[in-house]
Amino acid sequence: MLQKIKIYFLNWLTRNVKADYLMLIISICIGLFAGLAAVILKTSIHFIQDFLTRDFRISLPNFLYFLYPMVGMFLTILFIKYLNRNKLGHGLTNVIYSIRKKAGFIERDKTYSHMATSALTVGFGGSVGLEAPIVTTGSAIASVFGRFFRFDYKKRILLIGCGAAAATSAIFNAPVTGVVFTLEILLLTLSIPSFIPLLLASVTGTLVSSLLMGEAGTFEFNLVAPFRLEQIPFFVLLGLIAGLFSIYFTRVTLSLESWFSKFGINRFKKALIGGLGLGALIFLFPPLYGEGYFAIRYILQGNVEELLSNSLFYNWVDSYWIVLVFMFFVMLFKVLAAAFTTGGGGNGGIFAPSIFTGAFLGYLFASVVNMTGVFEELPKENFALVGMTAVISGVMHAPLTGIFLIAEITSSYELIAPLMIVSGISYATVIVYQKDSIYAIQLARKGHQLKQDKDEEVLTLLKISSVIERDLKIIKQDATLRNIVEIVAAHKRNIFPIVDNDGKLLGIITLDDIREIMFKEKLYDVTYAHELLKPVRKVVELKDDMTEVMKKFDESEAWNLPVVDDSGVYIGMLSKSRIFSTYRQLLIDNSKDA
């Protein structure tokens, strides 16, 4: 009954609503749902954190900091194991993979699973960000819409971009940042008309968040000290330092990720180790608890002494040097804390840790320069903001996202010049030593290379199952030449797979292989297929992607390759000419506006 109603509804829409208008309506709906999801997630985490820490005394260390992260990780693992069936996946890397390798299809359970697990992780102190989980949630919501309306690949990808943009903008109340983040991080290539749905979704997400949680963004900051040209050398130096720090950030994160992977599928052992490590760090340095945005607010408001609250070092709150040393170690250990969180089984992203460490780096840099007396007085809060952009640019390879995020946070383009300087220099410094972003490296470690080239990207959309030719006549190994000639006469193809009694591929016979003997009747009953077959140099497996298939075609110099399953049973044949024809049509389709 429901299926009939759905079909009727879709047919009515097709007849009565223009495709462009329908896309705009759906993008607004996605913005509403993604914005609502962001509000629910932020509210849930604030509630959990307030409930757990409301009785903490500022002047005393709190040993519960040591316990909470481990509890959060174990709860997250239990959710994944028993309610999500071990299929959570990593946030943004999973979305990027779905766009590039799964034709824009994201599992339905990701509409809620990343929200639940990230709320447990961050609410109990996991030192990661919400941006990756909420972007995954928004993208999954968009994928559900794409499935329901049976959109093609191009439209599905556009909807995923709408979901990601709306979720990001709702988190920061920054609609332009949401759009730029989607383009830079998800690596979408969109035509100009496609920006309209993206913008509508992003603005809708921001409006939902503002309506339900107020107009104040994640950070409240009023720019007081203006940018001065004499500060440019210091911004250049900050960009260089931020680039080097970004390399440290990425390599430490990836190294710890590899170390945790050695424990295999033992999630509880990972949670124990990750929870102990994270708990110890948070107990010593409480600003590492959760996303850490409260610490950034202290910095931007000039109240850095508040960072020592709830710590062992609170008695030294009046010593500015102690505060700066404390901040330095918080900055370094934030990277470890984030890696312990995700390595231990928690769910979250690196966007917030990048912002966090960037703010600390910029503030520390300006403070040290001011202490040397080489310049009259650098505005520390401005440098904290610019530092955020620099580390986002270096770690995530997203300079424009960092620039527009800070511009929208400050509601001003006063710092646009230094933002561009530090982001450009940080990014340029990083790519000298590390060409790919952390997301691309994580995917590469799983065997999935990101294709920046448009033609290669379209090639990955081709599925082997869609181009397999199954109409070739199979010949058994004990067939005689007489049998083979009869089969050749009855079929138009000139290539024939030879299999054993279990259906496993042994080789192939082509018309050219038997042309000289096919009219010698004396050989008809004494010559067998297994004597005539030609072994194949390469075979294609169903798990191969199209890039690997084309590599096998090149290596074998063949125009046809057999396809087999995991046990070697023959399935069908791939023709290079058919692949080219299908690819050409797909390239034309994806060149059209969504």
Backbone hydrogen bonds, N-H to C=O, Kabsch-Sander energy under -0.5 kcal/mol:
donor,donor_aa,acceptor,acceptor_aa,energy
5,I,1,M,-2.2
6,K,2,L,-2.5
7,I,3,Q,-2.4
8,Y,4,K,-2.5
9,F,5,I,-2.7
10,L,6,K,-2.7
11,N,7,I,-2.4
12,W,8,Y,-2.4
13,L,9,F,-2.4
14,T,10,L,-2.5
15,R,11,N,-1.9
16,N,12,W,-2.0
17,V,13,L,-2.7
22,L,18,K,-2.5
23,M,19,A,-2.0
24,L,20,D,-1.7
25,I,21,Y,-2.4
26,I,22,L,-2.6
27,S,23,M,-2.2
28,I,24,L,-1.8
29,C,25,I,-2.0
30,I,26,I,-2.7
31,G,27,S,-2.1
32,L,28,I,-2.2
33,F,29,C,-2.4
34,A,30,I,-3.0
35,G,31,G,-2.4
36,L,32,L,-2.3
37,A,33,F,-2.3
38,A,34,A,-2.2
39,V,35,G,-2.1
40,I,36,L,-2.5
41,L,37,A,-2.4
42,K,38,A,-2.6
43,T,39,V,-2.7
44,S,40,I,-2.4
45,I,41,L,-2.2
46,H,42,K,-2.4
47,F,43,T,-2.2
48,I,44,S,-2.4
49,Q,45,I,-2.8
50,D,46,H,-2.4
51,F,47,F,-2.4
52,L,48,I,-2.2
53,T,49,Q,-2.0
54,R,50,D,-1.3
56,F,53,T,-1.6
60,L,57,R,-1.5
62,N,310,N,-0.8
63,F,61,P,-0.6
65,Y,62,N,-1.6
66,F,63,F,-1.3
67,L,63,F,-0.7
67,L,64,L,-0.5
68,Y,64,L,-2.9
71,V,67,L,-1.8
72,G,68,Y,-2.6
73,M,69,P,-2.3
74,F,70,M,-2.5
75,L,71,V,-2.5
76,T,72,G,-2.2
77,I,73,M,-2.6
78,L,74,F,-2.4
79,F,75,L,-2.1
80,I,76,T,-2.5
81,K,77,I,-3.0
82,Y,78,L,-2.5
83,L,78,L,-0.5
83,L,79,F,-2.1
84,N,79,F,-1.6
86,N,80,I,-3.1
87,K,84,N,-0.9
94,N,90,H,-1.1
95,V,91,G,-1.7
96,I,92,L,-2.9
97,Y,93,T,-2.4
98,S,94,N,-2.2
99,I,95,V,-2.1
100,R,96,I,-2.4
101,K,97,Y,-3.4
102,K,97,Y,-0.8
102,K,98,S,-0.8
104,G,98,S,-2.9
105,F,98,S,-0.5
105,F,102,K,-1.5
106,I,104,G,-0.6
110,K,107,E,-1.3
111,T,108,R,-2.1
112,Y,109,D,-1.5
113,S,109,D,-2.7
116,A,112,Y,-2.3
117,T,113,S,-2.4
118,S,114,H,-1.9
119,A,115,M,-1.9
120,L,116,A,-1.9
121,T,117,T,-2.4
122,V,118,S,-2.8
123,G,118,S,-0.5
123,G,119,A,-1.7
124,F,120,L,-1.3
125,G,122,V,-1.8
126,G,121,T,-3.1
128,V,126,G,-1.6
129,G,349,G,-2.2
134,I,130,L,-2.6
135,V,131,E,-2.4
136,T,132,A,-2.4
137,T,133,P,-2.2
138,G,134,I,-2.8
139,S,135,V,-2.6
140,A,136,T,-2.4
141,I,137,T,-2.4
142,A,138,G,-2.1
143,S,139,S,-2.2
144,V,140,A,-2.0
145,F,141,I,-1.7
146,G,142,A,-2.4
147,R,143,S,-2.4
148,F,144,V,-2.6
149,F,145,F,-2.3
150,R,147,R,-1.1
151,F,146,G,-2.1
156,R,152,D,-2.4
157,I,153,Y,-2.4
158,L,154,K,-1.8
159,L,155,K,-2.3
160,I,156,R,-2.1
161,G,157,I,-2.2
162,C,158,L,-2.0
163,G,159,L,-2.4
164,A,160,I,-2.5
165,A,161,G,-2.6
166,A,162,C,-2.5
167,A,163,G,-2.1
168,T,164,A,-2.3
169,S,165,A,-2.6
170,A,166,A,-1.9
171,I,167,A,-1.7
172,F,168,T,-1.7
173,N,169,S,-1.8
174,A,169,S,-1.2
178,G,174,A,-1.8
179,V,175,P,-1.6
180,V,176,V,-2.6
181,F,177,T,-3.1
182,T,178,G,-1.7
183,L,179,V,-1.9
184,E,180,V,-2.7
185,I,181,F,-2.8
186,L,181,F,-0.7
186,L,182,T,-1.1
188,L,182,T,-0.7
190,L,188,L,-0.6
194,S,191,S,-0.8
195,F,192,I,-1.8
196,I,193,P,-1.0
198,L,194,S,-1.2
199,L,195,F,-3.0
200,L,196,I,-2.5
201,A,197,P,-2.5
202,S,198,L,-2.2
203,V,199,L,-2.7
204,T,200,L,-2.4
205,G,201,A,-2.3
206,T,202,S,-1.9
207,L,203,V,-2.5
208,V,204,T,-2.4
209,S,205,G,-2.1
210,S,206,T,-2.8
211,L,207,L,-2.6
212,L,208,V,-2.1
213,M,209,S,-2.4
214,G,210,S,-1.6
221,F,219,F,-0.6
221,F,409,I,-0.5
223,L,221,F,-0.6
231,Q,228,R,-1.9
232,I,229,L,-1.7
234,F,231,Q,-0.7
235,F,231,Q,-1.8
236,V,232,I,-2.5
237,L,233,P,-2.2
238,L,234,F,-2.3
239,G,235,F,-2.2
240,L,236,V,-1.8
241,I,237,L,-2.4
242,A,238,L,-2.9
243,G,239,G,-2.0
244,L,240,L,-2.0
245,F,241,I,-2.6
246,S,242,A,-2.4
247,I,243,G,-1.6
248,Y,244,L,-2.0
249,F,245,F,-2.8
250,T,246,S,-2.6
251,R,247,I,-2.7
252,V,248,Y,-2.4
253,T,249,F,-2.1
254,L,250,T,-2.6
255,S,251,R,-2.3
256,L,252,V,-2.5
257,E,253,T,-2.0
258,S,254,L,-2.2
259,W,255,S,-2.2
260,F,256,L,-2.6
261,S,257,E,-1.5
262,K,258,S,-0.6
262,K,259,W,-1.0
263,F,260,F,-1.7
264,G,261,S,-1.6
266,N,263,F,-1.5
267,R,265,I,-1.9
270,K,266,N,-1.8
271,A,267,R,-2.5
272,L,268,F,-2.1
273,I,269,K,-2.3
274,G,270,K,-3.3
275,G,271,A,-2.8
276,L,272,L,-2.2
277,G,273,I,-2.5
278,L,274,G,-2.7
279,G,275,G,-2.7
280,A,276,L,-2.2
281,L,277,G,-1.9
282,I,278,L,-2.7
283,F,279,G,-2.4
284,L,280,A,-1.9
285,F,281,L,-2.8
288,L,285,F,-2.2
289,Y,286,P,-2.4
290,G,125,G,-1.5
292,G,289,Y,-0.5
295,A,292,G,-0.8
296,I,292,G,-1.3
297,R,293,Y,-2.1
298,Y,294,F,-1.7
299,I,295,A,-1.8
300,L,296,I,-2.7
301,Q,297,R,-1.9
302,G,299,I,-1.3
303,N,298,Y,-2.9
306,E,303,N,-1.8
307,L,304,V,-1.8
308,L,305,E,-1.4
309,S,306,E,-1.7
310,N,58,I,-4.0
311,S,308,L,-1.6
314,Y,311,S,-1.2
316,W,313,F,-1.9
317,V,314,Y,-1.7
319,S,316,W,-1.9
320,Y,318,D,-0.8
323,V,319,S,-2.1
324,L,320,Y,-2.3
325,V,321,W,-2.5
326,F,322,I,-2.7
327,M,323,V,-2.4
328,F,324,L,-2.2
329,F,325,V,-2.1
330,V,326,F,-2.2
331,M,327,M,-2.5
332,L,328,F,-2.1
333,F,329,F,-2.8
334,K,330,V,-1.5
335,V,331,M,-0.7
335,V,332,L,-0.7
336,L,332,L,-0.8
337,A,333,F,-3.0
338,A,334,K,-2.4
339,A,335,V,-2.0
340,F,336,L,-2.9
341,T,337,A,-1.9
342,T,338,A,-2.2
343,G,339,A,-2.8
344,G,340,F,-1.9
345,G,342,T,-1.1
346,G,341,T,-2.8
349,G,129,G,-1.7
354,S,350,I,-1.9
355,I,351,F,-2.2
356,F,352,A,-3.0
357,T,353,P,-2.6
358,G,354,S,-2.0
359,A,355,I,-2.3
360,F,356,F,-2.0
361,L,357,T,-2.7
362,G,358,G,-2.6
363,Y,359,A,-2.2
364,L,360,F,-2.7
365,F,361,L,-2.6
366,A,362,G,-2.2
367,S,363,Y,-2.3
368,V,364,L,-2.5
369,V,365,F,-2.3
370,N,366,A,-2.4
371,M,367,S,-1.8
372,T,368,V,-1.4
373,G,369,V,-1.0
374,V,369,V,-0.7
380,K,378,L,-0.9
383,F,379,P,-2.0
384,A,380,K,-2.0
385,L,381,E,-2.0
386,V,382,N,-2.5
387,G,383,F,-2.4
388,M,384,A,-1.6
389,T,385,L,-1.4
390,A,386,V,-2.1
391,V,387,G,-2.2
392,I,388,M,-2.1
393,S,389,T,-2.5
394,G,390,A,-2.0
395,V,391,V,-3.0
396,M,392,I,-1.9
397,H,393,S,-0.8
398,A,392,I,-0.8
402,G,398,A,-1.7
403,I,399,P,-2.2
404,F,400,L,-2.6
405,L,401,T,-2.1
406,I,402,G,-1.9
407,A,403,I,-2.0
408,E,404,F,-2.3
409,I,405,L,-2.3
410,T,406,I,-2.3
411,S,407,A,-0.5
412,S,407,A,-1.7
416,I,413,Y,-1.4
419,L,415,L,-2.6
420,M,416,I,-2.1
421,I,417,A,-2.2
422,V,418,P,-2.7
423,S,419,L,-2.0
424,G,420,M,-2.0
425,I,421,I,-2.4
426,S,422,V,-2.7
427,Y,423,S,-2.3
428,A,424,G,-2.4
429,T,425,I,-2.4
430,V,426,S,-2.2
431,I,427,Y,-2.3
432,V,428,A,-0.7
433,Y,429,T,-0.7
433,Y,430,V,-1.2
434,Q,430,V,-2.6
438,I,395,V,-1.2
441,I,437,S,-2.1
442,Q,438,I,-2.1
443,L,439,Y,-2.1
444,A,440,A,-2.4
445,R,441,I,-2.2
446,K,442,Q,-0.7
446,K,443,L,-0.8
447,G,444,A,-1.8
448,H,443,L,-2.7
449,Q,447,G,-0.6
452,Q,450,L,-0.7
457,E,453,D,-2.3
458,V,454,K,-2.3
459,L,455,D,-1.9
460,T,456,E,-1.6
461,L,458,V,-1.3
462,L,459,L,-1.4
466,S,463,K,-1.3
467,V,463,K,-0.6
467,V,464,I,-1.5
468,I,464,I,-0.8
469,E,573,M,-3.3
470,R,468,I,-0.6
475,I,497,P,-2.7
477,Q,499,V,-1.8
479,A,476,K,-1.7
481,L,524,Y,-0.7
481,L,527,T,-2.0
482,R,524,Y,-2.0
484,I,480,T,-2.2
485,V,481,L,-2.7
486,E,482,R,-2.1
487,I,483,N,-2.1
488,V,484,I,-2.6
489,A,485,V,-2.4
490,A,486,E,-1.2
491,H,487,I,-0.8
491,H,488,V,-0.7
496,F,509,I,-2.5
498,I,507,G,-3.0
499,V,475,I,-2.2
500,D,504,K,-1.9
503,G,500,D,-1.8
505,L,568,G,-2.3
506,L,498,I,-3.3
507,G,498,I,-1.4
508,I,534,K,-2.1
509,I,496,F,-2.6
511,L,494,N,-2.1
513,D,510,T,-0.8
514,I,510,T,-0.8
514,I,511,L,-0.7
515,R,511,L,-0.8
517,I,514,I,-0.9
518,M,514,I,-1.8
520,K,517,I,-1.7
521,E,519,F,-1.1
523,L,520,K,-2.0
524,Y,521,E,-1.4
526,V,523,L,-0.8
527,T,523,L,-1.1
529,A,479,A,-2.7
530,H,477,Q,-1.9
531,E,528,Y,-1.3
532,L,528,Y,-0.9
532,L,529,A,-0.9
533,L,529,A,-1.9
534,K,508,I,-2.9
540,V,562,P,-2.8
542,L,564,V,-0.9
544,D,541,E,-1.8
549,V,545,D,-1.9
550,M,546,M,-2.4
551,K,547,T,-1.6
552,K,548,E,-2.0
553,F,549,V,-2.1
554,D,550,M,-2.2
555,E,551,K,-2.3
556,S,552,K,-2.2
557,E,553,F,-1.6
558,A,553,F,-0.9
561,L,574,L,-2.3
563,V,572,G,-3.1
564,V,540,V,-2.7
565,D,569,V,-1.8
568,G,565,D,-1.7
570,Y,503,G,-2.5
571,I,563,V,-3.1
572,G,563,V,-1.2
573,M,469,E,-2.3
574,L,561,L,-3.2
576,K,559,W,-2.7
579,I,575,S,-2.2
580,F,576,K,-2.4
581,S,577,S,-2.1
582,T,578,R,-2.6
583,Y,579,I,-2.9
584,R,580,F,-2.5
585,Q,581,S,-1.8
586,L,582,T,-2.3
587,L,583,Y,-2.5
588,I,584,R,-1.8
589,D,585,Q,-2.4
590,N,586,L,-2.2
591,S,587,L,-0.6
591,S,588,I,-0.8
592,K,588,I,-0.6
592,K,589,D,-0.8
